[in-house]
Amino acid sequence: MEDYCSDCEKTTVVVLDHSSGDTICCECGLVLEARYIDETSEWRTFENDTNNSDPNRVGGPVNPLLAENGGGLVTLISKPSGVKSLGWNHVGSNKDPDSSLIQAFKSIAAMCDRLDLVATIKDLANEIYKKVADLKSTRGRNRDAFLAACLFVACKQEHKARTLKEIHSIANGATIKEIGRNTFFIEKQLKEIGESMETGASDAGDFMRRFCSRLGMNHQAIKAAQEAVQNSKELDIRRSPTSVAAAVIYMITQLSDDRQFLKDVATATAVAESTIRKSCKDLYPYASRLIPNWYAKDEDLKNLDTLCQ
């Protein structure tokens, strides 16, 4: 392939770098054209991925959960309303067995977008929904609550736990109690078929970095809060993980120059101010064991006494 090079001032042999889209002169190395668009047909064969020797690639990605009907790549043409006998040929069916699954997956994707969750959590929530739905035991259950519970379980499984209040905020009206009941139901159903997701209970550490980020805490304060939560596991503190996380954050911030108001901590953690105060009162007797000594000395911890009463 040849082209005119302005530096060499003559026609020279050029090479096309397909990875970057650059056209480069072989003699002087000058990039003659950047981000070249290849308008020729793409004939790469994807047979290693699909067990198909057809090199054509069109449409969206195949969803393995919809593999029974072409992986979701289906076009349905139905008879238009008001048309009786115009020789219309009916192709496909409005009663596609995967239609309910597709709608459920769309709802899960919408909830994930609202909580800014990664694709792995969305895919796992879809998988959980498919497994339980295949058992034909979801009839009569609140659909929105059931989908939200699938997402809640997926978040815990991927160690990106969200609180029930956060899931409830995007659950299209489903109550926290309904989501909780469906969560228990899902875990029970999966266990019965030998596919327990081993979610376990949420841990205060699962929420810590996200809560700290909302408050704009510095790196040292975040590190101290994470260590404090880790140390709290060795103590018998009968509080919910989110309450412990909120109380630890409040105590840590009061020991730094960048103090946070109680109402701001309550807003960031979705924990009531009164609950945070009570949790702080429970944690204060163990403050010297919770808060790392590199962050605060014993005399500094005494300042928390009035705040934790």
N, C-alpha and C positions, 0 to 999 in steps of 0.2 A: 504494500500500500504506500502510495507516495502523495506528498502534499507540499505546498510552498512554505518554506521557513523564512520568516522575516529576519532572523539573526544571521542565518547562513546566506541569505539573499539568493536562494536557488531552490529548486525542487529536490527534496530529499526523501529518504525512506522514513516513514513514521510508523509508530506502533500504537495500538489502542489498548490502554489499561482498563480492562472490563470492571475491575473491582472499584476503581475510583471514577471511571468515566472520562479519563484524560487522554487526549491525543498528544503523543510526545515525539519530538524529533530525535531520531536515532544518532545523529551526528553531534548535536550540541546539547541535547537534553531539554530544550525549551518546550514548555507545555503550550501547544498551539491552540488547543480547545479544551476547556474544563467542563466537567459534568456532561459529557456527550450522551445523548439519549439514543439508545439502540432501538430502532423502530422495526427491526426484523422480528419474525416469529420466535417465540421461546419453545424449544423442543426438548427441554430437559425431561427425562423420564423419571417418574416418581414410583416406579414399580416396587422399590425396596420398602416403601412405606405402605402401599396399598395392595400389594400383590397383584398389580394390574400393569400390563405392558403398554397401555395406552398413554402416550406422552402428553396428551392434552390436559390442561389444568384450568378449570373454570369454576365459578361459584364460590361459596363460602367454605369454611373448614368443616370437615365431617365430624359430627358429634357421635362418639361411640355409644352413648346412651340411647341414641335413636337409630342404631344400626339396622334394626329390623325393617326400616322403611327408608333406606337410602341415606341414613345418617342425617336426616333432616333436610336433605337437598331434594325437596319434592315440590312440584308445581301443581296446584289444584285449580281446575277450571270447572266452575259449577254453572248450572243453567240459570240465566238471568231471570229475575222476577218479571212476571207479566208476559213471558213468552211461552206459548203453548205448543204450537206445532209448526216450527219454522225449520225443521230438519236439523235442530241443534244436537250435536253429538256431545254427550256427557263424558268428560275425561276426568279421572280422579274421583275423590269422594269428600264431601264435607264432613263425613264421619271418620276422618283419619284417626286411627288409634293413638297416634303420637301427638295429636293436637293439644290434648290436656297437658301432656308433658312439656311441650313447647311453651305453652302459656305459663306453666309453673316456673320454667327456667327463666323466662322473661321477667317474671315477678321477682325472682331471686336476684337476677342481675341488677334490676332497678334498686333493690334494697342495698346491694353491695355498693352501688355507685353513690348512694346517699351517705353511706358510712365510710366511703373511700377505702374499701377492702380490696385486697389483691385477688388476682384471678384464681390462684390456687384454692382460696377459701370458697369462692363462687363455685368452682368445679366440684369441690368436695360436698358442698351443700346440695348441688344437683344430684350427685351420686347417692347421698343419704336419702333424698326425697324419692329417687327411683327405686331404691332397695325396699323402702317401707311401703311405697305405693304398690309395688308388685305383689305384696302380701294381701292386697285387697282388704285391709283392715282399717282404712282411714275414712270410711263412709260415716257421715254424721258429724265429722269433726270440723271445726272452724278452719277453713282453708288458709286464711291469712295467718292465723296463729300457728298452724302446722308448718307453713313455709318459714315463718320467723324462727320457729324452734329448730328447724333444719339448719338455718344459718347460725343460730346460737351454738349448736353442737359442733358445727364445722369450725367456728372460731376457736372454741376450746381445744378441739383436736389439733389445730394448727398452732396452738400456743399464742394466739392473738385474741385472747378472750375479750369479749365486750360484756358490759353489764346488761342485766335484763331491762333496765330503764332505757339504755341506748337502743337495744333491739326493739323495744316497745315503741320508741319514737318513730320508727320507720315501718311499723307492722300494720299500717292501714286500718287502725282502729282496734286491733286485737288487744285484749287486756294482758297485763303481766301475769295474772293467775292462769289465763288460758295458755300463754306461751310456756309457762312453767309446767303445766300438766302435759302439754304435748312433748316437751323435752323429755320428761320422765317416760312417756309412752314410746318415743322413738328409741331411747336407750334400751328399754325393755324389749322392744321388737327386734332390734339388732342383736341383742344378747341371745334371744331365743333361736335365731338362725345361725348362731356361732360367729357373728361378725360384729362383736362389740367394738366400738370405736375407742374404748379405754380413755374416755375424756377426763374422768376424775373431777375433783373439785377445783374451782378456780383459785388461784393464788394471788395474794396482794401484789406480788412482783409482776404479775401479768399486766397490771394496769399502771404501774408506777411511771415508766418513761413517758407514756402518753399523757398522763395527768400533769407531770412536771413540764412537759413541752407546752401544754396549754397555758401554763402560768409563766412561761418564759424564764424558768430557773436556769442558773448557770451550771456549768459542768460539775463543779465541786459539790454543789448542793444536790444535784441529781445523784451523783456517786454516793454521797452520804445517805441519802434517802433509800437508795437501793440496798446498801449494806444494812441499814436499820431494819428494813423489811425482812431481809434474809435472817437477821438475828432474832426477829420476832417469832420465827418458826419454832424456836427452842422453848418458847414460853407458852403458858396456858392462857391465851387471850381469846376469850369467847366473843369475838366480834366478826362481822362479815369482812371478807377481803377488801372490799371497797372502803369500808369504814376504817380499817387499819391503815390502808394506803393514805386516805385523806388525813387522818390524825398524824401520821408520820410526816407527811409533807408540811402540815401546819407547824409542827414542832421544829422541824429542820429550818423552815424559813424564818422562824422567830429567833433563831440563833445566828442569823446572818445579817449583813447590812441591808440586804434586799428583802425586807419583810413583806409578807403578804397579808392582806386583810382576811379575816375569817370568811366573810361573804364571798370573796373571790375564790378561795379554796373550795367552798361549798358549790359554787357555780361550775368550776372546772371539773369537779369529781362527781357532781350530781348527788352529793350526800348532804343531808340537812345540817344546818349549823349546830343544832342541839345535839345531833348524833356525833358530830366531830368533837364537841366539847366533852361528851361522856366518854368517847373513845380515848381522848387525850388523858382524861382522868384515870382510865384503866391502864394506860401505857406509862404514865409518869413515874410510878414506883420502880419501873424497870429502865428508866431513861439512861442510866449509866451503862447498862448492858446492851441497850439498843443502839444508841448513837455512838459512832466510832470516835475514839479519843483524839484522833488527828483532826477532827472537825470541831469538837467542842470539849473543853475541860469541865471537871466536876463543878467548879465554881460558876461556870456559865450555865450549867443545867439548872442551878437554883433559880435562875430567872424565869424558868418555865412554871414554877410553882403557882404563881398567881394566875397564869394563863390556863392552867389545867384544873382549875377548881370549879 
